Structure formats: structure tokens, C-alpha cells
Amino acid sequence: MNSLIFGYSQTIEIRGQVLDVDGDPIRDVRYFVSSRPNVYYKTTVDGGYSVNYSGQKADTIVFEHVGFQRNSLLLDEKLAKKAKNGSVTLNIVLPNRIWEQIDVFADRPDTLFGTQEYSVADFEFDRSGDIVLLTYEKTLDKGSVLRVLDENRKITDRYYIAESAIELRTDFRGNTHLITEQEVYFIYIEDHKISVYPENRDYFFRYVAPIIDTIGDRIYFSNYSEVYPAFDYMEFNRKDSTYHTLLKVEDQIMMDMYRAEFKYVDVRTKLWAHNKELETGIDKEIWVGANVFTNSIYYEPLYAPLFKVGSDSILVFDHYKNFLFLYTEDTRVFTDSVRIFYHKDAKKSGWEQPLIQDTENDIIYGIFERNGYTYLSKINLQTGLIEHNFKLNFKYVESIHVKDGYVYYIYRPYESIQKKYIYRERLKSN
């Protein structure tokens, strides 16, 4: 273990781990003695540090990391007297760094599209190059309309929706789909003209929606369910039809509460769960958890997104193990990982879901909300830290997308008669 030595007589060893507020070790924390700031070392993979101290002259050891607040430890005779067998073990806790500085950019927002005739509820970038708009005059329940916006910001075609629309969604191939309360529709655009085709709703949500991306002949998907606090990321090889589990994501604390709910429900519910277990083979605790605990204020669906970066790499942001995992096609295993901290203490930092990827530049942004304003923070994929914080000009924006260095969103001024418009701002850093 790295150690700093100072003093002029027999020394004792001060050692331990540097931890975050959750008790997890922090690697690569720089530490040095105040009297010798030019001589420093870094903590080991398990957060370990070591200092040799003579006990004759008081000094301070300083711990620094870009993702955390600084902390220090006083080295004096009182500390030296605590030594047993020539050493003292002390762990150091570094609080998370919470927005000490915000980089604000004041580029004037550009109105991409807006009209006082109707509002934009949602939008997606279609593989055709056009933008699909989901619009409405009063509500989405009645009279919603799909519109095509071309590169000249002109509406070139429209399609009237007879049902209650919910949202637009783009699949892993870049195709756009309309989700309504009853059906799913495939949207096809050619020469700026729109065609809409009904799809099998069950097939879409079972076989299309779970697919996140592809690399060559391999398909990457998950068995995620919003009513279960664990899921697997998997790989399917189309050549030989084999499945391979990449990573299991689980919120262990949530899972313990989820299963424990069975103990507290009434007898009638327990009997119902027992019968369901006999019918389906699914554990009775899961039946109670999915139908009872998920409706409580304590349950939160998991969020640990997967992104494809480059032509052959996969990233998984596991917010429960607190690691960013890297997977490559060649190794077919997660070969590297870095600690992530941006999601911790979300009440102070304002961290919100989801993470957003600019696929044109392979950049991933975290979203933070503070005092009504939205901040996009670029995540350094090598360190897991956030950088280049970008503050949007308007408060309470909706439907954020990032594409080719620009952020797009829907906004309507508070207490204004203006309809909802689409704006964009250019992302840049100092």
C-alpha cells in the first residue's frame, strides 16, 4: 500500500479506507500531508490509504477527489497514543460534491416549431430525417393529430387520430410508433408523407419494445418489469439462436421490502397468493409484492439504462451497484467498470431520470432539476463523473431530446396563452 512518511523518530502507521457516505470505497482519492503538498499518493482500488507518523509534530493529511468534498485528518500526539501494535486504523468519509459551480450558457433558445392553432405534446426524430409531432388543440383524448415537420420547419403532412393518444416512441431501428390507450401504430414517412399502420400491441410490447440495440448479429434486450425490483440484460445471437445473460440488475433493499410485504397482508390476500403460486409456479411473495407493495409510497421502479456507444460497445449504468459497466462484443463480458456518484443524494442534487444519449456524438447526459430549471450534465464515461453543466433557459421544460450537439424540448410560458412549442439550444462547454 502507498504510504507517506514524515517525522524524525520511530513511526506508527495510520491506515484505513476512504469511503463515500454509503460506506462504499473510493479509489484514486489523492492524499497528502499539508506540510508537504507536492508529495502525494492515491488510494487503492478498495479505497485504502496509509501514512507513517512519528507523533512528534502535529500535521494534517488532506483527502481530495473531484467527485467529492475535501476532508482531512489531524495527525498529532493524541492520535499516536491510540496506536496498538504500531498502527491505528481510521476510515475517512468524503461527502458527495453537490453543484459547487454551475456552468451557465446564455445562448438564446431557437423556436424550432410553434403555432397558436395547436400544442405539441410529444415529438420524435424519424429515421426518414423528418420530425414526427403529436399535436392537439385541447386535449390528447380527442382530436389529436400526427404531423410531419421537415428540415425547413414546414408541416408537410398530417394524420388524424381517432383514439386517445398517449405518446410517440422510437424503437431500436429508428422506427417511430404511436402508442394509444387501445392500440400501437407503426409510422412510415416517405417523401415527407405519413402513413400509419396498426400493429399487434402484444407483439410490440413483448418482442419490439424490450430490444434496446444491436451489434452485428447480436440483439441486446432486457426482461424488465416495472412491478419487480430486479431484471436481466441479455444478448441474443441471431446466427445460432443462443441467449447470453450479460448483467443482473437488482435493488437489494427494495427486494427485501418487496418480499417482506407478504408477512403483513391479511389472511385473504395470503390465500389468494398461495392459489396463484399453485396455478403459475410464481412465488406467493412475488404475487403480493407486485400487487400490493408496488402500490405503496416505498416502491420505485428500477432505472439502470443500457446504451450502445461506438460500433461495438455497451454501457450499463447500474444505479444500485453504483457502477458504470463496459461490455465489448469481442470479450462478451463486462471488462471494466467505474464508480458513479451523480445519482446519490438526489434531493440535494436534483438528479432526475432518464439519462439521455446524443447518438450522433456518443455523449450521455444526466438531468438535474434545481429551482425549476433543468441542467444537462455530460457524464465522463472514463471516470463516471459529471462535467460541463448546461442550464436550459426556461423553467419546467418537457420531452427533452439531444441530437448532434443540440437539446430539444417542449415549453409553454407559465400562465401564458401561448401553446406548447418546440425549442432547441446549442450545447457547448467552456
Number of C-alpha atoms within 10 A of each C-alpha: 11 12 17 19 14 17 13 11 10 11 18 20 21 22 19 18 22 25 20 17 13 10 13 16 22 22 20 17 25 16 25 21 22 13 12 13 11 9 11 16 18 21 23 17 11 15 20 22 27 23 23 18 26 19 21 16 12 15 17 15 19 18 25 17 18 13 20 18 15 18 16 17 15 13 20 16 14 11 15 20 13 12 14 11 8 14 19 18 14 14 16 21 22 23 16 19 16 16 12 6 7 13 14 16 17 11 12 11 16 12 16 16 17 18 12 11 10 18 25 24 23 22 27 20 18 19 14 16 13 22 21 27 24 25 25 24 15 12 14 20 15 15 16 25 19 24 23 22 22 17 10 9 14 11 17 15 16 19 15 13 20 12 16 17 26 17 17 21 19 18 15 15 12 13 17 24 24 23 18 19 11 10 15 23 19 18 19 17 20 10 9 19 14 17 13 16 11 12 14 11 14 11 11 16 12 11 10 14 15 18 19 18 17 19 17 10 11 18 17 24 22 19 12 17 13 13 20 22 24 19 18 15 20 18 23 17 16 12 8 8 8 10 14 12 15 18 18 12 21 20 19 13 10 19 16 11 14 24 18 16 17 21 11 10 13 9 11 9 16 18 12 13 22 18 13 16 16 11 9 9 10 13 15 22 18 21 23 25 25 19 12 16 23 19 12 10 7 10 17 15 15 21 20 19 16 21 20 21 19 12 11 13 16 21 19 21 23 22 21 15 15 19 17 22 21 22 20 18 14 8 8 14 14 17 10 13 19 16 21 23 18 24 18 17 15 13 11 12 18 21 20 15 12 14 21 20 19 17 16 12 12 13 18 20 22 21 22 25 19 14 8 12 15 24 24 24 23 22 20 15 18 12 13 20 17 21 16 19 26 24 21 24 17 16 17 16 19 16 13 20 17 22 18 13 15 13 19 23 22 24 24 20 14 10 6 7 9 16 18 23 20 26 20 21 21 19 19 13 11 7
